[in-house]
């Protein structure tokens, strides 16, 4: 493009409509020739004081639509990045064009696998104070898309921010828009999973796995069920985890779909062992670990990975149901870890109330387990104590009454059986 042609167009005396049309023709010519440098120059002139805003708004809008026609991904990215920087000082005047450019750049970055950068670009759209009024459904859809993209790079903190924003808008999404509802619920579950709130994520995944919409394939529901099992297994040992594991174990799809599947068989095997209180070995967990995402097998501050910690905690609870007491060295052998690590895990579980009744004797290096009483068991014991006390009182009263009757009989009749008293009949 000749700069003289652009200069002549800038200083032209044509009416605004004709000038905007000529700018559009010039933009299309540069896009056809993949001339990014000329496109950048045109945009800079359009937002300058040399071009009236009535012309520049129309021409920039055409630019934002036409830029998607660039065949090269690099050229598209360069043109959009430059356009967003150029429009930034006056973005309030070009909000619609800014949003279109961001969507175009988002798609380009997504195709390159730059998920975090793509999410940040889309998050830059002003939907709260924009002159254009966005509906709650549009906002919710965009926020869910941003959260989904952040999760692709495991950016769980940023994803949680946009999931939270979407949650306040989902009430406005109509019930027949099941796709957006499902995307939101899946994104929420994935966010809880990525934030390592595993038990909450397990419940969300399980609810999703029970969807009955005809558009959702059975294989996808089983995959969601397997994610629920994964999160339940990785959750902290305790009553809540036990309830969730039992609920999942009762689901008939575990036996009919997961156990026969090579992909999900490790999940089903581990679920069965944990629900039946069996010890889980490192061999058992190896196949399961191969299916985990990076954040699900991260190394913790205590030197244990998340699946290692979950397995050790489960095994510790299983041991507490078998032994009344055990030495820390023997416990370490059963848990396949060093005794001091076993003591550290046990002490933390005791402090958090997830190993009720247990105490650690550091002098003798033992851990003592006392079976916790359930509320029903404690009620039964209280009733038994009351009944025993009532029986004891009855026996004591009965003995005292019998002794009193014997004493009265001996004193009145000299040992003879008592006679009926003579009735007192008044004289006629």
Secondary structure, 3 states (H helix, E strand, C coil): CCHHHHHHHHCCCCCHHHHHHHHHHHHHHHHHCCCHHHHHHHHHHHCCCCCCHHHHHHHHHHHHHHHHHCCCHHHHHHHHHHHHHHHHHHHHHCHHHHHHHHHHHHHHHHHHCCHHHHHHHHHCCCCCCCCCCCCHHHHHHHHHHHHHHHHHCCCHHHHHHHHHHHHCCHHHCCCCCHHHHHHHHHHHHHHHHHCCCHHHHHHHHHHHHCCCCCCCCHHHHHHHHHHHHHHHHHCCCCHHHHHHHHHHHCCHHHHHHHCCCCCCHHHHHHHHHHHCCCCCCHHHHHHHHCCCCHHHHCECCCCCEHHHHHHHHHHHHHHHHHCCEEEHHHHHHHHCCCHHHHHHHHHHHHHCCCCCCCEEECCCCEEECCCCCCHHHHHHHHHHHHHHHHHHHHHHHHHHHHHHHHHHHHHHHCCCCCCCCCCCCCCC
